[in-house]
């Protein structure tokens, strides 16, 4: 029996993957902030006969306290994690700061992946074929990192924040392999393109209607979108880091995967996290 931790695990692709793993006999710890969807996930797990293998961790992943809560709760129930799936995201059309003073999208979409990924590293390394599956907008999408204004205090736009986080996530994958040379854990950056999920629910009305119409016409259903993701989790690439757009493997080249930029962002992020923890 394998053990998987899935953020955003009570909705969309996260939930689809969780139920898939439970259905074949694995254990799933689904992480999300909403109690209602968490209870629904547990009911559906029970219908599969997997009540004893399904857990819901309710945590606010936009806060450092919530991120560390997840690490602690996972450690309390298992010493080994076979895979971590990062799927939590939530669009914000207006700028919002978290309790730690971070811009919300930066904290949820990027920083939670940084903290939890490194925090569960030892548990992953105990597994036979450990993998981190990072579901985001990897490879070639628009967006730049505002190095002098990572928290987007000026000129905030929701799409600008989302695209910056995608670029940060690409560099996170590069930095993870730099920080853990020789690790057995494989890091996969995965862009599913358009999938029929609830991702549009938080958009402004006009944008939400347009996006939902587009998803109905061009998006994949969840049960199809998760197939290549599950395959990569079951059979990780041999290289420490790989990136995919659906089934197409991407070259780890160009500014999106620049090693120096990855080291720079890793150092900045470590300092940001440390300053909040120590109060400096």
N, C-alpha and C positions, 0 to 999 in steps of 0.2 A: 504494500500500500504506500503510495506516494502522498506527500503533503504539499499543498499549494496555498500561498497567500495571494489574495487578489484584491487590489484596491479598486474602488468603483465596482465592487463585486456583487452588488444587488440590482444592477440594471445593465441594459445593453449587452455589449460583448463580454464584459466582466462576468455578468450573471450567466450568460450563455456558456462561457468556458467553465464556470464553477459547476453548473448542473451537468455539463459533459463529463467532467472529472468525477463527480459524485456518482454518476450513472455507471461508471466502469469500476467503481470500488475504491476510489481515492478519497483522501480527506481534504476538505477545503475550509480555509478561514477567510471569509468574505469581509472586507473592510469598507465601511461607508458611514455617512453621517446621519442618514435617515432611519428612524426606528420602524416606520411603517413598511418601507421596502425591505428592511432587514427581516422583519417578521414574515413577510411574504416569501422571501428567499428560504427561510427555515421551513415554512409550510411545504413549499415545493420540494425541498430536499427530503422531507418526511414522506411525501407521496412517492418518491423514488426508493423508499426504504433506506435512506441514508441519514436519518436523523442523528445517529450517533457519530457520524463522520462530518457533519456540517456545523460550523460555528459562525456567529456574526459578531464582529468587533465594531462597536459603534464609536467612531472617533472623528474629530474635526481635523482633517488632514491639511487644513490651511494654517494650523498652529503647530509650533514646535512641541508643545505639550501633547497634542494629539498624535504626532509622528512618533514620539518616544513611548506613548501609551501602546501603540501598535507593536513596537519592538518588544516591550515588556510582556504584553499579553501573549504574543507568539512564543516567547521564551518560556513562559509559564506552562505551556501545554506540549511543547515539542523541542527537542534538541536539534532536530534535522529538518530542513526545508528543502524540498526538491526543486521548487520553482517559485519565483515571485513574479506576478503579473501586475504591471502598473497600468491602470486604465482610468484613474480618477481625473476628471476635468469638469469644469463648470464655467461657461462663458459669462463674463461680466461686461455689460455695455458701458457702465460708469465705473470709474476708479473707486476701489474700496481697499482700505488697509486692514490687515489682520491685527490680532491682539499683540503680535510681536513687532508691529510696525512695518511689515512687508506688504508690497502690493499683492492683492489676493491671487491673481493668476500666477504670478511668479512663485508664490508660496505653495499653492496647491499643485500646479502642473509640473513645476520643476523641483522646488526645494523638497517636497515630500518624497520624490523619487531619490534625490540625493541622500537624505537622512536615512530613510528606511532601507535603501539598497546597501549602503555601507553598514548600517546597524544590524542587518541580517546576514552579513557576509560569512561569519563563522558558522552559522547554522547551515547555510548553503554549501559550504565547503565540506561538510560532513556527508552530503548526499552523493549518490553514485554518479549522476550526470546532471549537476545543478545548472539552472539557467535563470537569467533575469530577462523577462519579456517586457519591453517598454513600448507600449502602444501610443504612438503620437504621429506627428506630421513629418516624418523623417525624409530627408533627401530632396533638395531641389525646390521646395516650396518658398514663396516670398518670405521676407522677414529678416530683420537684422537685430543684433544685440546692441543695445544702447549702453555702451560701457561706462559712460559718464552719468547715466541716469537709469540704472537697472530697475529701479522702482517706478519708473515712468511718472514722475511727479509733474512733468510738463508734457503737454501734447498727448495725453492719454486717449487711446481709442481701443475698444475691446479687441478688434482684430489685430491691432498692432501688438497688444499684450500677448495674445494667443500665439502669434507667429514668433515673437521673441522667445517665448517659452519653448517652442519647438526647436529653435536653433540652440537654445541652452541644453535641451535634452540630447540633441545629437552630440554636443561636446561632452556631456556627462558620460555617455557611453565610451568615448575616447579616453576621458580622464579615469574612468573606472579601471580600464585595462592597464593604464599607466600606473595607477596607484597600487594595483594588485598583480604585479607581474608573476607569471607562473601559476596563477590561480586556476583551479579546475572549473570555476563558474564561468559560463559563457554568457555574454551580454548581447542581446538581440534588440535592435531598433526596428520597429515595424510600423509601416504606414498602411492602414487598411483602406485608404481612400474613402469613398462614400458608403456609409452603412446606415440602414434604417433603424436608428436609435432615437432616444429622447434628447439627443444633444442640442436640438434646436429649441427646446422648451424655454430656455432662459434668454433667448434673443428678443429684441424689440419686435413689436407686433408685425410690422410689414416684412421685416427680414425673416421672422419666424415662419410666416405663411409661405414666402418664396422658397425658403430652405426646405421646409417639409414637402412642398410640391416637388422640388428637385430630388429629394431623397426617395420619394415614392417612384419617380420615373427612372432615376439612374442608380439609386443605392442598392447595395446587396442586402438581403435579409440576414439577420444575425446568425442563423443556423448555418448559412453558407460562408459568411465572413470569418467565422472562427475556425474553419477547417484547416487552412494553412497555418494558422497560429498554433493550433494544437499539435500539428505535425512537427513544427519547429521546436516546440517545447519537449515533445517526445524524443526528437532526434536533433539535438542542437548542432549547429555548425562546429567544425573542429577548431576554427579560429577563435581567439578570445572575444572578438567583436565582429558583428555582421549587421548589415542594414538591408531591409527589404521594402519594396513597394508592392504589396500583395505578394505574388510569387516571383517577382523580378528582384534579383539581388543587385544592390547598388554598390558602386565603387566608393570606397572610403577615401575620397579625394576632394580637393577644393576647400573653400573656406568653411563649409559646414562641418568638416571633420578635421580641421587644422589642429595638429598636436600642440602648437604653442598657444593657440587660443584656448584649447582645452585645459592646459596647465594654468593659464591665467584665470579662467573662470573657476576652476577648482580652488585655487588659492583665495580668490575673492569670497567664494561661498563659504569656505571653511572659516574665514575671518568673520563673516556675517553671523554664522551660527554661533561661533565662540563668543562674539560680543553680546549676543542675546542671552546666552547661558550664564556668562560671568557678570553681565551687567556693565561691561566696560563700554 
